[in-house]
């Protein structure tokens, strides 16, 4: 039996043995599960399409049907918990020159397989604090999720193999330190992606990601987070990289939204170290990195029907001017972007790199089952010589200006069956202006129009 088959068999045996938690879900109840073992599953089906492509190379229009299935189980053996999670993400019907990547396809992957050790005393009021040490394959959400995240909208997720220590002091300060090898998703070739080929993800000491994060309550009228991360990668025998050796340090202050109150979220980070400009085998020049990003948001939630929240937004991140010996494009590491910049998948035009973008967002809840969101952004390039965000559109001479256009987005979610079946529909329009029309490699495909609809079953 192969290593992959053994892993799946072990997870299946764990799931079948004894599932459930304090409030077991439908799957746990159906399996007659006891307290010691929790089990859950999700199935999401999505249809999406884009017209007026903004990328220079893929076809002007594309459509896709995707299916994502997850199965997670965790056994509580007292001070130690053993868990695993299987992800199966597949895509069908895409065009021959589709933009799909490993963000869309990752079949039959054991993303999590861990032992979780309880530390300290978790009782209320206990002295000294309490924590958890997780060893093995795992996913991580850290802080705002802008630099380290378990993906939600995206078909596939970031996974990490290593050690993750979380500790909460008696006073409520939370500390986290980790050392990991990020999982390299496969298949990563065009034919393998189109065929939904099953191929085991890799970990290697040639790509290491580690750091620390602290959360302090009641600071500056809210919560303060500080962090420092290190990414160290080098070429493998068959895998070329940009040999990124990056340090990222940053801080965030925020107050969560509440009815009848103002809230805010301000985060900034600075990145330094070395990296190469490309993964080309001929590119062997290590460049000095100096890059940054900033997110600022202020909102207010009204005490009216639907409790609408209105927010003003501003995002900025540095780009690269091509100066000899230097590199200035911010690297968002393993972060998520959907909540700041709109849908990803076949869309995903915006990212925390080479962008200046103010915007507005309105969120509301018409009833207990539904929520809606509408947002607008104007967009400029931070550096006119670099590619704009993730579009791939670039003018190396900087002669096409900085203004890129506007983005409008809308989303609605509704629980068809509360806590069991949710429907979601949304879309975005990228109104191309200036740079996105005039740059040398800008496609003459008109405005980009994207839409999607999905159903998610949670068991």
Buried (B, 14 or more C-beta within 10 A) or exposed (E): EEEBEEBBEBBBEBBEBBBBBEEBBBBBEEBEBBEBBBBBBBBBBBBBBBBBBBBBEBBBBBBBBBBBBBBBBBBBEEEEBBBBBBBBBBBEEBBEEBBBBBBBBBBBBBBBBBEBBBBBEEEEEEEEBBBBBBBBBBBBEBBBBBBBBBBEBBBBBBBBBBBBBBBBBEEEBBBBBBBBBBBBBBBBEEEBBBEBEBBEBBBBEBBBBBBBBBBBEEEEEBBBBBBBBBBBBBBEEEBEBBBBBBBBBBBBBBBEBEEEEEBBBBBBBBBBBBBBBEEEEEBEBBBEBBBBBBBBBBBBBEEEEBBBBBBBBBBBBBBBBBEEEEBBBBBBBBBBBBEBBBBBBBBBBBBBBBBBBBBEBBBBBBEEEBBBBBBBBBBBBBBBBBBBBBBBBBBBEBEBBBBBBBBBBBBBBBBEEEEEBBBBEBBBBBBBBBBBBBBEBBBEBEBBBBBBBBBBBBB
